[in-house]
Amino acid sequence: MSLDVETILEEEFPEVAVLIHDCLSFCGLCRVRPYAIVNNKRIFADTPEQCLVKIKQEIKKELAKYE
């Protein structure tokens, strides 16, 4: 089962722009483990679910700067 990360993040953080790309040009990295880029910071995890948790944490840290 795959995660619909875009929908999950857009529903939880409607004020955040979520961009999904098939390839981020870090050749081979996606075969090693799931990752994402949040405000130019690479987020890594062992599973897609863990990666999603880390993405949410990073988004919350970024949003806290504007409160």
PDB file of N, H, CA, C and O in Angstrom:
ATOM      1  N   MET A   1       0.849  -1.180   0.000  1.00  0.00           N
ATOM      2  CA  MET A   1       0.000   0.000   0.000  1.00  0.00           C
ATOM      3  C   MET A   1       0.892   1.241   0.000  1.00  0.00           C
ATOM      4  O   MET A   1       1.843   1.341   0.775  1.00  0.00           O
ATOM      5  N   SER A   2       0.570   2.168  -0.873  1.00  0.00           N
ATOM      6  H   SER A   2      -0.203   2.087  -1.503  1.00  0.00           H
ATOM      7  CA  SER A   2       1.351   3.402  -0.899  1.00  0.00           C
ATOM      8  C   SER A   2       0.581   4.522  -0.210  1.00  0.00           C
ATOM      9  O   SER A   2      -0.649   4.525  -0.159  1.00  0.00           O
ATOM     10  N   LEU A   3       1.337   5.459   0.309  1.00  0.00           N
ATOM     11  H   LEU A   3       2.336   5.457   0.267  1.00  0.00           H
ATOM     12  CA  LEU A   3       0.743   6.607   0.991  1.00  0.00           C
ATOM     13  C   LEU A   3       0.416   7.700  -0.014  1.00  0.00           C
ATOM     14  O   LEU A   3       1.194   7.949  -0.935  1.00  0.00           O
ATOM     15  N   ASP A   4      -0.712   8.344   0.151  1.00  0.00           N
ATOM     16  H   ASP A   4      -1.344   8.141   0.899  1.00  0.00           H
ATOM     17  CA  ASP A   4      -1.037   9.517  -0.648  1.00  0.00           C
ATOM     18  C   ASP A   4      -0.530  10.733   0.122  1.00  0.00           C
ATOM     19  O   ASP A   4      -1.299  11.474   0.733  1.00  0.00           O
ATOM     20  N   VAL A   5       0.774  10.911   0.072  1.00  0.00           N
ATOM     21  H   VAL A   5       1.399  10.309  -0.425  1.00  0.00           H
ATOM     22  CA  VAL A   5       1.441  11.944   0.871  1.00  0.00           C
ATOM     23  C   VAL A   5       0.911  13.331   0.545  1.00  0.00           C
ATOM     24  O   VAL A   5       0.696  14.146   1.442  1.00  0.00           O
ATOM     25  N   GLU A   6       0.702  13.595  -0.720  1.00  0.00           N
ATOM     26  H   GLU A   6       0.876  12.933  -1.449  1.00  0.00           H
ATOM     27  CA  GLU A   6       0.218  14.921  -1.122  1.00  0.00           C
ATOM     28  C   GLU A   6      -1.113  15.251  -0.447  1.00  0.00           C
ATOM     29  O   GLU A   6      -1.263  16.328   0.130  1.00  0.00           O
ATOM     30  N   THR A   7      -2.059  14.353  -0.513  1.00  0.00           N
ATOM     31  H   THR A   7      -1.938  13.478  -0.982  1.00  0.00           H
ATOM     32  CA  THR A   7      -3.377  14.585   0.096  1.00  0.00           C
ATOM     33  C   THR A   7      -3.266  14.708   1.608  1.00  0.00           C
ATOM     34  O   THR A   7      -3.875  15.593   2.210  1.00  0.00           O
ATOM     35  N   ILE A   8      -2.489  13.820   2.222  1.00  0.00           N
ATOM     36  H   ILE A   8      -1.995  13.101   1.733  1.00  0.00           H
ATOM     37  CA  ILE A   8      -2.324  13.840   3.677  1.00  0.00           C
ATOM     38  C   ILE A   8      -1.776  15.190   4.132  1.00  0.00           C
ATOM     39  O   ILE A   8      -2.299  15.794   5.068  1.00  0.00           O
ATOM     40  N   LEU A   9      -0.726  15.659   3.469  1.00  0.00           N
ATOM     41  H   LEU A   9      -0.301  15.169   2.708  1.00  0.00           H
ATOM     42  CA  LEU A   9      -0.101  16.923   3.876  1.00  0.00           C
ATOM     43  C   LEU A   9      -0.975  18.126   3.559  1.00  0.00           C
ATOM     44  O   LEU A   9      -1.045  19.062   4.355  1.00  0.00           O
ATOM     45  N   GLU A  10      -1.642  18.118   2.412  1.00  0.00           N
ATOM     46  H   GLU A  10      -1.585  17.358   1.765  1.00  0.00           H
ATOM     47  CA  GLU A  10      -2.505  19.251   2.062  1.00  0.00           C
ATOM     48  C   GLU A  10      -3.696  19.363   3.013  1.00  0.00           C
ATOM     49  O   GLU A  10      -4.144  20.469   3.317  1.00  0.00           O
ATOM     50  N   GLU A  11      -4.206  18.238   3.479  1.00  0.00           N
ATOM     51  H   GLU A  11      -3.842  17.340   3.232  1.00  0.00           H
ATOM     52  CA  GLU A  11      -5.328  18.277   4.422  1.00  0.00           C
ATOM     53  C   GLU A  11      -4.875  18.764   5.796  1.00  0.00           C
ATOM     54  O   GLU A  11      -5.592  19.523   6.449  1.00  0.00           O
ATOM     55  N   GLU A  12      -3.700  18.339   6.239  1.00  0.00           N
ATOM     56  H   GLU A  12      -3.118  17.723   5.708  1.00  0.00           H
ATOM     57  CA  GLU A  12      -3.217  18.721   7.561  1.00  0.00           C
ATOM     58  C   GLU A  12      -2.610  20.124   7.582  1.00  0.00           C
ATOM     59  O   GLU A  12      -2.685  20.823   8.592  1.00  0.00           O
ATOM     60  N   PHE A  13      -2.013  20.526   6.471  1.00  0.00           N
ATOM     61  H   PHE A  13      -1.951  19.958   5.650  1.00  0.00           H
ATOM     62  CA  PHE A  13      -1.336  21.825   6.383  1.00  0.00           C
ATOM     63  C   PHE A  13      -1.805  22.578   5.132  1.00  0.00           C
ATOM     64  O   PHE A  13      -1.047  22.694   4.169  1.00  0.00           O
ATOM     65  N   PRO A  14      -3.041  23.091   5.131  1.00  0.00           N
ATOM     66  CA  PRO A  14      -3.559  23.746   3.921  1.00  0.00           C
ATOM     67  C   PRO A  14      -2.778  25.000   3.520  1.00  0.00           C
ATOM     68  O   PRO A  14      -2.861  25.438   2.373  1.00  0.00           O
ATOM     69  N   GLU A  15      -2.025  25.575   4.451  1.00  0.00           N
ATOM     70  H   GLU A  15      -1.957  25.219   5.383  1.00  0.00           H
ATOM     71  CA  GLU A  15      -1.266  26.783   4.148  1.00  0.00           C
ATOM     72  C   GLU A  15       0.092  26.486   3.499  1.00  0.00           C
ATOM     73  O   GLU A  15       0.836  27.407   3.163  1.00  0.00           O
ATOM     74  N   VAL A  16       0.406  25.213   3.325  1.00  0.00           N
ATOM     75  H   VAL A  16      -0.199  24.465   3.598  1.00  0.00           H
ATOM     76  CA  VAL A  16       1.709  24.805   2.792  1.00  0.00           C
ATOM     77  C   VAL A  16       1.550  24.336   1.346  1.00  0.00           C
ATOM     78  O   VAL A  16       0.613  23.607   1.021  1.00  0.00           O
ATOM     79  N   ALA A  17       2.465  24.759   0.489  1.00  0.00           N
ATOM     80  H   ALA A  17       3.226  25.352   0.753  1.00  0.00           H
ATOM     81  CA  ALA A  17       2.479  24.287  -0.897  1.00  0.00           C
ATOM     82  C   ALA A  17       3.191  22.934  -0.943  1.00  0.00           C
ATOM     83  O   ALA A  17       4.349  22.815  -0.541  1.00  0.00           O
ATOM     84  N   VAL A  18       2.495  21.933  -1.432  1.00  0.00           N
ATOM     85  H   VAL A  18       1.554  22.029  -1.758  1.00  0.00           H
ATOM     86  CA  VAL A  18       3.057  20.586  -1.533  1.00  0.00           C
ATOM     87  C   VAL A  18       3.320  20.297  -3.003  1.00  0.00           C
ATOM     88  O   VAL A  18       2.401  20.311  -3.821  1.00  0.00           O
ATOM     89  N   LEU A  19       4.566  20.037  -3.329  1.00  0.00           N
ATOM     90  H   LEU A  19       5.313  20.025  -2.664  1.00  0.00           H
ATOM     91  CA  LEU A  19       4.950  19.724  -4.701  1.00  0.00           C
ATOM     92  C   LEU A  19       5.490  18.302  -4.743  1.00  0.00           C
ATOM     93  O   LEU A  19       6.385  17.945  -3.977  1.00  0.00           O
ATOM     94  N   ILE A  20       4.949  17.510  -5.627  1.00  0.00           N
ATOM     95  H   ILE A  20       4.222  17.800  -6.249  1.00  0.00           H
ATOM     96  CA  ILE A  20       5.391  16.122  -5.782  1.00  0.00           C
ATOM     97  C   ILE A  20       6.128  16.020  -7.119  1.00  0.00           C
ATOM     98  O   ILE A  20       5.622  16.455  -8.153  1.00  0.00           O
ATOM     99  N   HIS A  21       7.322  15.443  -7.084  1.00  0.00           N
ATOM    100  H   HIS A  21       7.733  15.089  -6.244  1.00  0.00           H
ATOM    101  CA  HIS A  21       8.111  15.222  -8.295  1.00  0.00           C
ATOM    102  C   HIS A  21       8.478  13.748  -8.383  1.00  0.00           C
ATOM    103  O   HIS A  21       8.804  13.124  -7.374  1.00  0.00           O
ATOM    104  N   ASP A  22       8.424  13.195  -9.584  1.00  0.00           N
ATOM    105  H   ASP A  22       8.159  13.702 -10.404  1.00  0.00           H
ATOM    106  CA  ASP A  22       8.822  11.803  -9.762  1.00  0.00           C
ATOM    107  C   ASP A  22      10.318  11.627  -9.537  1.00  0.00           C
ATOM    108  O   ASP A  22      10.762  10.599  -9.026  1.00  0.00           O
ATOM    109  N   CYS A  23      11.088  12.639  -9.922  1.00  0.00           N
ATOM    110  H   CYS A  23      10.726  13.475 -10.336  1.00  0.00           H
ATOM    111  CA  CYS A  23      12.542  12.537  -9.778  1.00  0.00           C
ATOM    112  C   CYS A  23      13.098  13.865  -9.278  1.00  0.00           C
ATOM    113  O   CYS A  23      12.769  14.928  -9.804  1.00  0.00           O
ATOM    114  N   LEU A  24      13.947  13.787  -8.255  1.00  0.00           N
ATOM    115  H   LEU A  24      14.214  12.923  -7.828  1.00  0.00           H
ATOM    116  CA  LEU A  24      14.578  14.987  -7.707  1.00  0.00           C
ATOM    117  C   LEU A  24      16.061  15.063  -8.076  1.00  0.00           C
ATOM    118  O   LEU A  24      16.800  15.894  -7.549  1.00  0.00           O
ATOM    119  N   SER A  25      16.481  14.190  -8.982  1.00  0.00           N
ATOM    120  H   SER A  25      15.880  13.514  -9.410  1.00  0.00           H
ATOM    121  CA  SER A  25      17.845  14.175  -9.532  1.00  0.00           C
ATOM    122  C   SER A  25      18.937  13.889  -8.504  1.00  0.00           C
ATOM    123  O   SER A  25      20.062  14.372  -8.637  1.00  0.00           O
ATOM    124  N   PHE A  26      18.609  13.113  -7.491  1.00  0.00           N
ATOM    125  H   PHE A  26      17.695  12.721  -7.383  1.00  0.00           H
ATOM    126  CA  PHE A  26      19.617  12.593  -6.565  1.00  0.00           C
ATOM    127  C   PHE A  26      19.759  11.111  -6.901  1.00  0.00           C
ATOM    128  O   PHE A  26      19.306  10.246  -6.152  1.00  0.00           O
ATOM    129  N   CYS A  27      20.382  10.840  -8.014  1.00  0.00           N
ATOM    130  H   CYS A  27      20.750  11.543  -8.623  1.00  0.00           H
ATOM    131  CA  CYS A  27      20.401   9.511  -8.631  1.00  0.00           C
ATOM    132  C   CYS A  27      20.688   8.386  -7.636  1.00  0.00           C
ATOM    133  O   CYS A  27      21.716   8.360  -6.959  1.00  0.00           O
ATOM    134  N   GLY A  28      19.738   7.469  -7.582  1.00  0.00           N
ATOM    135  H   GLY A  28      18.903   7.491  -8.132  1.00  0.00           H
ATOM    136  CA  GLY A  28      19.873   6.276  -6.756  1.00  0.00           C
ATOM    137  C   GLY A  28      19.438   6.430  -5.316  1.00  0.00           C
ATOM    138  O   GLY A  28      19.198   5.428  -4.643  1.00  0.00           O
ATOM    139  N   LEU A  29      19.329   7.639  -4.825  1.00  0.00           N
ATOM    140  H   LEU A  29      19.524   8.453  -5.371  1.00  0.00           H
ATOM    141  CA  LEU A  29      18.991   7.845  -3.413  1.00  0.00           C
ATOM    142  C   LEU A  29      17.630   7.255  -3.059  1.00  0.00           C
ATOM    143  O   LEU A  29      17.465   6.686  -1.980  1.00  0.00           O
ATOM    144  N   CYS A  30      16.666   7.383  -3.944  1.00  0.00           N
ATOM    145  H   CYS A  30      16.800   7.845  -4.821  1.00  0.00           H
ATOM    146  CA  CYS A  30      15.320   6.877  -3.653  1.00  0.00           C
ATOM    147  C   CYS A  30      15.278   5.356  -3.581  1.00  0.00           C
ATOM    148  O   CYS A  30      14.354   4.793  -2.993  1.00  0.00           O
ATOM    149  N   ARG A  31      16.270   4.680  -4.174  1.00  0.00           N
ATOM    150  H   ARG A  31      17.020   5.137  -4.652  1.00  0.00           H
ATOM    151  CA  ARG A  31      16.335   3.220  -4.059  1.00  0.00           C
ATOM    152  C   ARG A  31      16.867   2.791  -2.698  1.00  0.00           C
ATOM    153  O   ARG A  31      16.588   1.683  -2.241  1.00  0.00           O
ATOM    154  N   VAL A  32      17.629   3.663  -2.054  1.00  0.00           N
ATOM    155  H   VAL A  32      17.856   4.564  -2.426  1.00  0.00           H
ATOM    156  CA  VAL A  32      18.241   3.333  -0.765  1.00  0.00           C
ATOM    157  C   VAL A  32      17.228   3.462   0.357  1.00  0.00           C
ATOM    158  O   VAL A  32      17.091   2.554   1.177  1.00  0.00           O
ATOM    159  N   ARG A  33      16.514   4.588   0.401  1.00  0.00           N
ATOM    160  H   ARG A  33      16.626   5.325  -0.266  1.00  0.00           H
ATOM    161  CA  ARG A  33      15.496   4.801   1.430  1.00  0.00           C
ATOM    162  C   ARG A  33      14.628   5.989   1.036  1.00  0.00           C
ATOM    163  O   ARG A  33      15.034   6.818   0.222  1.00  0.00           O
ATOM    164  N   PRO A  34      13.427   6.071   1.619  1.00  0.00           N
ATOM    165  CA  PRO A  34      12.525   7.183   1.303  1.00  0.00           C
ATOM    166  C   PRO A  34      13.113   8.514   1.770  1.00  0.00           C
ATOM    167  O   PRO A  34      13.754   8.599   2.818  1.00  0.00           O
ATOM    168  N   TYR A  35      12.879   9.542   0.969  1.00  0.00           N
ATOM    169  H   TYR A  35      12.359   9.474   0.117  1.00  0.00           H
ATOM    170  CA  TYR A  35      13.322  10.868   1.373  1.00  0.00           C
ATOM    171  C   TYR A  35      12.426  11.921   0.749  1.00  0.00           C
ATOM    172  O   TYR A  35      11.682  11.653  -0.195  1.00  0.00           O
ATOM    173  N   ALA A  36      12.512  13.110   1.289  1.00  0.00           N
ATOM    174  H   ALA A  36      13.116  13.328   2.056  1.00  0.00           H
ATOM    175  CA  ALA A  36      11.779  14.264   0.781  1.00  0.00           C
ATOM    176  C   ALA A  36      12.642  15.489   1.022  1.00  0.00           C
ATOM    177  O   ALA A  36      13.631  15.442   1.754  1.00  0.00           O
ATOM    178  N   ILE A  37      12.252  16.569   0.399  1.00  0.00           N
ATOM    179  H   ILE A  37      11.449  16.607  -0.195  1.00  0.00           H
ATOM    180  CA  ILE A  37      12.932  17.840   0.628  1.00  0.00           C
ATOM    181  C   ILE A  37      11.897  18.829   1.147  1.00  0.00           C
ATOM    182  O   ILE A  37      10.878  19.082   0.504  1.00  0.00           O
ATOM    183  N   VAL A  38      12.175  19.380   2.321  1.00  0.00           N
ATOM    184  H   VAL A  38      13.003  19.174   2.843  1.00  0.00           H
ATOM    185  CA  VAL A  38      11.305  20.382   2.930  1.00  0.00           C
ATOM    186  C   VAL A  38      12.129  21.649   3.097  1.00  0.00           C
ATOM    187  O   VAL A  38      13.066  21.691   3.893  1.00  0.00           O
ATOM    188  N   ASN A  39      11.770  22.684   2.338  1.00  0.00           N
ATOM    189  H   ASN A  39      11.009  22.650   1.691  1.00  0.00           H
ATOM    190  CA  ASN A  39      12.516  23.955   2.356  1.00  0.00           C
ATOM    191  C   ASN A  39      14.022  23.728   2.199  1.00  0.00           C
ATOM    192  O   ASN A  39      14.829  24.221   2.986  1.00  0.00           O
ATOM    193  N   ASN A  40      14.369  22.978   1.173  1.00  0.00           N
ATOM    194  H   ASN A  40      13.714  22.577   0.534  1.00  0.00           H
ATOM    195  CA  ASN A  40      15.761  22.682   0.801  1.00  0.00           C
ATOM    196  C   ASN A  40      16.502  21.801   1.800  1.00  0.00           C
ATOM    197  O   ASN A  40      17.720  21.660   1.699  1.00  0.00           O
ATOM    198  N   LYS A  41      15.806  21.210   2.757  1.00  0.00           N
ATOM    199  H   LYS A  41      14.816  21.325   2.839  1.00  0.00           H
ATOM    200  CA  LYS A  41      16.423  20.293   3.709  1.00  0.00           C
ATOM    201  C   LYS A  41      15.971  18.868   3.377  1.00  0.00           C
ATOM    202  O   LYS A  41      14.774  18.601   3.272  1.00  0.00           O
ATOM    203  N   ARG A  42      16.930  17.960   3.214  1.00  0.00           N
ATOM    204  H   ARG A  42      17.902  18.176   3.300  1.00  0.00           H
ATOM    205  CA  ARG A  42      16.591  16.571   2.922  1.00  0.00           C
ATOM    206  C   ARG A  42      16.148  15.857   4.195  1.00  0.00           C
ATOM    207  O   ARG A  42      16.797  15.947   5.236  1.00  0.00           O
ATOM    208  N   ILE A  43      15.031  15.148   4.087  1.00  0.00           N
ATOM    209  H   ILE A  43      14.503  15.075   3.241  1.00  0.00           H
ATOM    210  CA  ILE A  43      14.452  14.384   5.181  1.00  0.00           C
ATOM    211  C   ILE A  43      14.542  12.911   4.796  1.00  0.00           C
ATOM    212  O   ILE A  43      14.049  12.524   3.737  1.00  0.00           O
ATOM    213  N   PHE A  44      15.163  12.081   5.637  1.00  0.00           N
ATOM    214  H   PHE A  44      15.564  12.396   6.497  1.00  0.00           H
ATOM    215  CA  PHE A  44      15.336  10.659   5.365  1.00  0.00           C
ATOM    216  C   PHE A  44      14.647   9.819   6.421  1.00  0.00           C
ATOM    217  O   PHE A  44      14.466  10.257   7.558  1.00  0.00           O
ATOM    218  N   ALA A  45      14.259   8.595   6.037  1.00  0.00           N
ATOM    219  H   ALA A  45      14.405   8.240   5.114  1.00  0.00           H
ATOM    220  CA  ALA A  45      13.709   7.645   6.997  1.00  0.00           C
ATOM    221  C   ALA A  45      13.856   6.236   6.424  1.00  0.00           C
ATOM    222  O   ALA A  45      14.198   6.061   5.255  1.00  0.00           O
ATOM    223  N   ASP A  46      13.597   5.253   7.255  1.00  0.00           N
ATOM    224  H   ASP A  46      13.320   5.395   8.205  1.00  0.00           H
ATOM    225  CA  ASP A  46      13.701   3.864   6.817  1.00  0.00           C
ATOM    226  C   ASP A  46      12.460   3.386   6.071  1.00  0.00           C
ATOM    227  O   ASP A  46      12.544   2.496   5.224  1.00  0.00           O
ATOM    228  N   THR A  47      11.302   3.981   6.388  1.00  0.00           N
ATOM    229  H   THR A  47      11.234   4.704   7.075  1.00  0.00           H
ATOM    230  CA  THR A  47      10.054   3.591   5.728  1.00  0.00           C
ATOM    231  C   THR A  47       9.314   4.851   5.263  1.00  0.00           C
ATOM    232  O   THR A  47       9.569   5.943   5.771  1.00  0.00           O
ATOM    233  N   PRO A  48       8.405   4.701   4.303  1.00  0.00           N
ATOM    234  CA  PRO A  48       7.607   5.859   3.884  1.00  0.00           C
ATOM    235  C   PRO A  48       6.803   6.464   5.042  1.00  0.00           C
ATOM    236  O   PRO A  48       6.657   7.683   5.129  1.00  0.00           O
ATOM    237  N   GLU A  49       6.288   5.615   5.920  1.00  0.00           N
ATOM    238  H   GLU A  49       6.406   4.624   5.850  1.00  0.00           H
ATOM    239  CA  GLU A  49       5.507   6.106   7.054  1.00  0.00           C
ATOM    240  C   GLU A  49       6.366   6.953   7.997  1.00  0.00           C
ATOM    241  O   GLU A  49       5.935   8.006   8.467  1.00  0.00           O
ATOM    242  N   GLN A  50       7.575   6.485   8.262  1.00  0.00           N
ATOM    243  H   GLN A  50       7.926   5.630   7.880  1.00  0.00           H
ATOM    244  CA  GLN A  50       8.495   7.252   9.108  1.00  0.00           C
ATOM    245  C   GLN A  50       8.901   8.552   8.425  1.00  0.00           C
ATOM    246  O   GLN A  50       9.059   9.584   9.077  1.00  0.00           O
ATOM    247  N   CYS A  51       9.066   8.493   7.128  1.00  0.00           N
ATOM    248  H   CYS A  51       8.938   7.655   6.598  1.00  0.00           H
ATOM    249  CA  CYS A  51       9.422   9.703   6.378  1.00  0.00           C
ATOM    250  C   CYS A  51       8.300  10.734   6.484  1.00  0.00           C
ATOM    251  O   CYS A  51       8.565  11.923   6.664  1.00  0.00           O
ATOM    252  N   LEU A  52       7.067  10.290   6.376  1.00  0.00           N
ATOM    253  H   LEU A  52       6.852   9.324   6.231  1.00  0.00           H
ATOM    254  CA  LEU A  52       5.924  11.193   6.499  1.00  0.00           C
ATOM    255  C   LEU A  52       5.904  11.857   7.874  1.00  0.00           C
ATOM    256  O   LEU A  52       5.642  13.055   7.979  1.00  0.00           O
ATOM    257  N   VAL A  53       6.175  11.096   8.917  1.00  0.00           N
ATOM    258  H   VAL A  53       6.388  10.123   8.832  1.00  0.00           H
ATOM    259  CA  VAL A  53       6.221  11.659  10.268  1.00  0.00           C
ATOM    260  C   VAL A  53       7.292  12.742  10.349  1.00  0.00           C
ATOM    261  O   VAL A  53       7.055  13.810  10.914  1.00  0.00           O
ATOM    262  N   LYS A  54       8.460  12.473   9.790  1.00  0.00           N
ATOM    263  H   LYS A  54       8.653  11.606   9.331  1.00  0.00           H
ATOM    264  CA  LYS A  54       9.554  13.452   9.825  1.00  0.00           C
ATOM    265  C   LYS A  54       9.234  14.683   8.975  1.00  0.00           C
ATOM    266  O   LYS A  54       9.608  15.800   9.333  1.00  0.00           O
ATOM    267  N   ILE A  55       8.546  14.480   7.855  1.00  0.00           N
ATOM    268  H   ILE A  55       8.243  13.573   7.564  1.00  0.00           H
ATOM    269  CA  ILE A  55       8.130  15.617   7.021  1.00  0.00           C
ATOM    270  C   ILE A  55       7.192  16.517   7.819  1.00  0.00           C
ATOM    271  O   ILE A  55       7.352  17.738   7.819  1.00  0.00           O
ATOM    272  N   LYS A  56       6.214  15.919   8.499  1.00  0.00           N
ATOM    273  H   LYS A  56       6.084  14.927   8.499  1.00  0.00           H
ATOM    274  CA  LYS A  56       5.269  16.692   9.314  1.00  0.00           C
ATOM    275  C   LYS A  56       5.990  17.461  10.415  1.00  0.00           C
ATOM    276  O   LYS A  56       5.664  18.618  10.682  1.00  0.00           O
ATOM    277  N   GLN A  57       6.969  16.824  11.055  1.00  0.00           N
ATOM    278  H   GLN A  57       7.234  15.884  10.838  1.00  0.00           H
ATOM    279  CA  GLN A  57       7.732  17.503  12.106  1.00  0.00           C
ATOM    280  C   GLN A  57       8.478  18.710  11.533  1.00  0.00           C
ATOM    281  O   GLN A  57       8.498  19.777  12.146  1.00  0.00           O
ATOM    282  N   GLU A  58       9.075  18.544  10.387  1.00  0.00           N
ATOM    283  H   GLU A  58       9.059  17.677   9.889  1.00  0.00           H
ATOM    284  CA  GLU A  58       9.826  19.641   9.767  1.00  0.00           C
ATOM    285  C   GLU A  58       8.901  20.780   9.348  1.00  0.00           C
ATOM    286  O   GLU A  58       9.247  21.950   9.509  1.00  0.00           O
ATOM    287  N   ILE A  59       7.736  20.448   8.817  1.00  0.00           N
ATOM    288  H   ILE A  59       7.454  19.497   8.686  1.00  0.00           H
ATOM    289  CA  ILE A  59       6.755  21.477   8.447  1.00  0.00           C
ATOM    290  C   ILE A  59       6.327  22.252   9.690  1.00  0.00           C
ATOM    291  O   ILE A  59       6.251  23.480   9.658  1.00  0.00           O
ATOM    292  N   LYS A  60       6.051  21.551  10.772  1.00  0.00           N
ATOM    293  H   LYS A  60       6.113  20.553  10.797  1.00  0.00           H
ATOM    294  CA  LYS A  60       5.638  22.216  12.014  1.00  0.00           C
ATOM    295  C   LYS A  60       6.725  23.150  12.527  1.00  0.00           C
ATOM    296  O   LYS A  60       6.428  24.244  13.008  1.00  0.00           O
ATOM    297  N   LYS A  61       7.992  22.724  12.428  1.00  0.00           N
ATOM    298  H   LYS A  61       8.233  21.835  12.038  1.00  0.00           H
ATOM    299  CA  LYS A  61       9.108  23.594  12.841  1.00  0.00           C
ATOM    300  C   LYS A  61       9.160  24.845  11.969  1.00  0.00           C
ATOM    301  O   LYS A  61       9.369  25.945  12.480  1.00  0.00           O
ATOM    302  N   GLU A  62       8.974  24.691  10.679  1.00  0.00           N
ATOM    303  H   GLU A  62       8.804  23.797  10.264  1.00  0.00           H
ATOM    304  CA  GLU A  62       9.000  25.841   9.772  1.00  0.00           C
ATOM    305  C   GLU A  62       7.839  26.791  10.053  1.00  0.00           C
ATOM    306  O   GLU A  62       8.023  28.008  10.078  1.00  0.00           O
ATOM    307  N   LEU A  63       6.643  26.238  10.264  1.00  0.00           N
ATOM    308  H   LEU A  63       6.493  25.249  10.244  1.00  0.00           H
ATOM    309  CA  LEU A  63       5.473  27.081  10.527  1.00  0.00           C
ATOM    310  C   LEU A  63       5.594  27.816  11.858  1.00  0.00           C
ATOM    311  O   LEU A  63       5.088  28.929  11.997  1.00  0.00           O
ATOM    312  N   ALA A  64       6.251  27.211  12.827  1.00  0.00           N
ATOM    313  H   ALA A  64       6.662  26.306  12.714  1.00  0.00           H
ATOM    314  CA  ALA A  64       6.414  27.835  14.140  1.00  0.00           C
ATOM    315  C   ALA A  64       7.207  29.135  14.041  1.00  0.00           C
ATOM    316  O   ALA A  64       7.052  30.009  14.893  1.00  0.00           O
ATOM    317  N   LYS A  65       8.032  29.280  13.044  1.00  0.00           N
ATOM    318  H   LYS A  65       8.158  28.570  12.351  1.00  0.00           H
ATOM    319  CA  LYS A  65       8.814  30.498  12.852  1.00  0.00           C
ATOM    320  C   LYS A  65       7.921  31.691  12.541  1.00  0.00           C
ATOM    321  O   LYS A  65       8.314  32.837  12.756  1.00  0.00           O
ATOM    322  N   TYR A  66       6.722  31.423  12.036  1.00  0.00           N
ATOM    323  H   TYR A  66       6.403  30.492  11.861  1.00  0.00           H
ATOM    324  CA  TYR A  66       5.831  32.505  11.608  1.00  0.00           C
ATOM    325  C   TYR A  66       4.675  32.747  12.579  1.00  0.00           C
ATOM    326  O   TYR A  66       3.765  33.518  12.276  1.00  0.00           O
ATOM    327  N   GLU A  67       4.703  32.104  13.722  1.00  0.00           N
ATOM    328  H   GLU A  67       5.442  31.478  13.968  1.00  0.00           H
ATOM    329  CA  GLU A  67       3.618  32.309  14.699  1.00  0.00           C
ATOM    330  C   GLU A  67       3.924  33.503  15.566  1.00  0.00           C
ATOM    331  O   GLU A  67       3.136  33.842  16.450  1.00  0.00           O
TER     332      GLU A  67
END
